[in-house]
Amino acid sequence: MLRLAGPIDTLLDRTIAPGYTRLGLAVRRRLPTWPSELPRMEGRTVLITGPTSGIGEAAALDLALLGARVVLLARNVDKAAATRERIAAAVHAADASRTADLAVVRCDVSSLRSVREAVATLEEREPHIDVLIHNAGAMPAERTVTDEGFELAFATNVLGPFLLTALLEPRLKADAPTRVITVSSGGMYGQKLDAEDPQHAHRKYSPAAVYARNKRAQVVLNEQWAQRLAGTGVVVHTMHPGWADTPGVEESLPGFHRVTKRVLRSSAEGADTIVWLAAADGALRDSGGFWHDRSERPTHYGPWTHETPDARRRIWETCAELAGVEVAVPA
Ligand SMILES: NC(=O)c1ccc[n+]([C@@H]2O[C@H](COP(=O)([O-])OP(=O)(O)OC[C@H]3O[C@@H](n4cnc5c(N)ncnc54)[C@H](OP(=O)(O)O)[C@@H]3O)[C@@H](O)[C@H]2O)c1
């Protein structure tokens, strides 16, 4: 069985649909190669964006259940207060002797101003940071421009997270070993990096394609963050959750949601690998990988999505310039 575990897992990955549904996770969890380790997290602080819904809330809950202090970085603080109550109640229900350690910080990741304010608040309030999770994500139905002049999907999925990592870089290094985890999407397999027009100013705006290109950009940028941070004790991971039944999927992809609803993962199942990457010692061994169901996965299924070294450098330089941060592109 052990010798078959690798091929079974790989087959699930390459056939996509079975692997991305709850079936894929259920099978993998039974394989002898499943890395089941999930240590307690008392004394560790996790920052998570987009914790007010779906996968983000499920990850925040599981991290709180493991004993971590969880800082909810949310654009809507009233919604985050309700999330905080739900998580606190669930932690108490699991163990009446425990009180969840939770905080809320306002952070609209599509706004550079808001990201800078959030980091200033974190500097004041959080003496130690162990994990930063970029989970917030959006697939706007139409091309929209933020009040800072950036295309909304790019600002939310790529630019804001880039700035957040850049501003927290000194803290993450000082507090190492630390982890940066980004929630990408299997949708990125279908798209090549677009470093020429990342805000879709000239290309036709198609929500799913724009979202997938943003998710590809996250993978490429995180590979470069991992290079830049090599040897500092900060590891950088990107993951994809498979297909999970969340408010975001139901709203953005109603047709897909209707057809696949019965086989979609729960939000907690979608969050599983985020929690594992945040907690497990196994996630500290390497950096720069792309993960799904607690295993590293390829970032391309064919040669047509490979980007050039020049495109990699350009997307980094574009983000640094637009975000107004001086972070040299890794050699
Ligand atoms: N569900 C899936 O099958 C699936 C598959 C692949 C990848 N993903 C990725 O998983 C992550 C979570 O998605 P989900 O399915 O759980 O979606 P969701 O239910 O829509 O949750 C998205 C979260 O992101 C937050 N958010 C959106 N824009 C934001 C902004 N500008 N600033 C701060 N927070 C913002 C939302 O806040 P509000 O509550 O205020 O709206 C919400 O908390 C996303 O990165 C998504 O791309 C999901």
The ligand as a Gaussian input file, in Angstrom:
#p B3LYP/6-31G(d) Opt

LIG

0 1
 N      -13.623000      28.067000      -2.248000
 C      -12.866000      27.517000      -3.190000
 O      -13.187000      26.471000      -3.774000
 C      -11.555000      28.143000      -3.541000
 C      -10.808000      27.542000      -4.562000
 C       -9.576000      28.077000      -4.888000
 C       -9.104000      29.172000      -4.183000
 N       -9.869000      29.755000      -3.205000
 C       -9.305000      30.896000      -2.497000
 O       -9.541000      30.754000      -1.117000
 C       -9.580000      32.044000      -0.495000
 C      -10.835000      32.143000       0.344000
 O      -11.945000      32.033000      -0.531000
 P      -13.408000      31.573000      -0.081000
 O      -13.864000      30.617000      -1.098000
 O      -13.418000      31.226000       1.352000
 O      -14.185000      32.947000      -0.373000
 P      -15.189000      33.859000       0.480000
 O      -16.161000      33.016000       1.190000
 O      -15.697000      34.869000      -0.500000
 O      -14.233000      34.591000       1.511000
 C      -13.351000      35.587000       1.041000
 C      -12.803000      36.356000       2.221000
 O      -11.922000      37.379000       1.689000
 C      -12.349000      38.612000       2.220000
 N      -12.036000      39.728000       1.323000
 C      -12.436000      39.907000       0.036000
 N      -11.953000      41.075000      -0.419000
 C      -11.254000      41.636000       0.599000
 C      -10.531000      42.834000       0.754000
 N      -10.457000      43.742000      -0.226000
 N       -9.923000      43.083000       1.941000
 C      -10.015000      42.191000       2.943000
 N      -10.695000      41.046000       2.876000
 C      -11.306000      40.782000       1.701000
 C      -13.825000      38.482000       2.459000
 O      -14.263000      39.484000       3.343000
 P      -15.831000      39.894000       3.499000
 O      -16.408000      38.868000       4.433000
 O      -15.760000      41.257000       4.072000
 O      -16.434000      39.832000       2.129000
 C      -13.884000      37.077000       3.030000
 O      -13.501000      37.091000       4.387000
 C       -9.521000      33.059000      -1.635000
 O       -8.202000      33.514000      -1.793000
 C       -9.931000      32.240000      -2.842000
 O       -9.401000      32.762000      -4.031000
 C      -11.074000      29.255000      -2.887000

